[in-house]
């Protein structure tokens, strides 16, 4: 994994480029990695269940940030610098921690 230093063009950029490389940003640092090859990965049932739970958490977070009232309510209880989207995912996962097998 290569770390990008002092490059004005790609500093802070994230995402994939032509399924060749991936740019990841963690805080104020940008990293360049190879595109992951997931073609031979077979997920077991518990991994699939967890992916489904996370998929529902992301849908919940999207519903929060699309509703200005809910987003403002979430923002009011967050400490400075914390993102509403990430906090909503965290809240959903904590709330549905014991229900993982029931909901899926």
Secondary structure, 3 states (H helix, E strand, C coil): CEEECCCCCCCCCCEEECCCEEEEEECCEEEEEECCCCCCCCCCHHHHHHHHHHHHHHHHHHHHHHCHHHHHHHHHHCCCCCCHHHHHHHHHHHHCCCCHHHHC
